Amino acid sequence: MMIKLFVAMQGMEKYHGTEALNVGDTLFLVKDPDNRTDRQAIKVVMPPIGTVGYIVNNSLEVPHGCWTGSGVYDVFHQQTCARVRFCMKDLIILEMIEMMHVPIPHMDSFIKGRKIQGTKHEGRTGGQ
C-alpha cells in the first residue's frame, strides 16, 4: 500500500490478551460479515492461535491517526495483512501492509471461524 493505513485492535482480553502479541508480528485482517453486532467487523487472526481481537469500528473510540474498521473495509477483498506497530495495555495499533502469500495451514478455518483441534477441523468426520 502506498499510503500508510493504521488501525487499532481491541477485545484482546476476550481471546489471548496483549501478551500474545509483539511489535513486528504479522497478523491477518479477515472480514467477518456474519458478525451479529457489526456487519463491517474485521477480526484479527494470528495463526496458529486464531482470533486475537477485532478492529475498532467506533469513531468515538478509534485513536487519532487510525482508521475505523468501516473506513478500511472496502480496501481489501476478504483478508489482508497487518503488522503490529505499537502495543499498549488494552490497545494494539496495526499498520496495514500488502497481502503476503504465506502458506498458513488451516487458514480457511480461521477465515470461516471454525476451530481446529490438532490437525483435524472441528466437525469433520472420518480419519485423515
C-alpha positions, 0 to 999 in steps of 0.5 A, a space after each residue: 500500500 502506498 499510503 500508510 493505513 493504521 488501525 487499532 485492535 481491541 477485545 484482546 482480553 476476550 481471546 489471548 490478551 496483549 501478551 500474545 502479541 509483539 511489535 513486528 508480528 504479522 497478523 491477518 485482517 479477515 472480514 467477518 460479515 456474519 458478525 451479529 453486532 457489526 456487519 463491517 467487523 474485521 477480526 484479527 487472526 494470528 495463526 496458529 492461535 486464531 482470533 486475537 481481537 477485532 478492529 475498532 469500528 467506533 469513531 468515538 473510540 478509534 485513536 487519532 491517526 487510525 482508521 475505523 474498521 468501516 473506513 478500511 473495509 472496502 480496501 481489501 477483498 476478504 483478508 489482508 495483512 497487518 503488522 503490529 506497530 505499537 502495543 499498549 495495555 488494552 490497545 494494539 495499533 496495526 499498520 496495514 501492509 500488502 497481502 503476503 502469500 504465506 502458506 498458513 495451514 488451516 487458514 480457511 478455518 480461521 477465515 470461516 471461524 471454525 476451530 481446529 483441534 490438532 490437525 483435524 477441523 472441528 466437525 469433520 468426520 472420518 480419519 485423515 
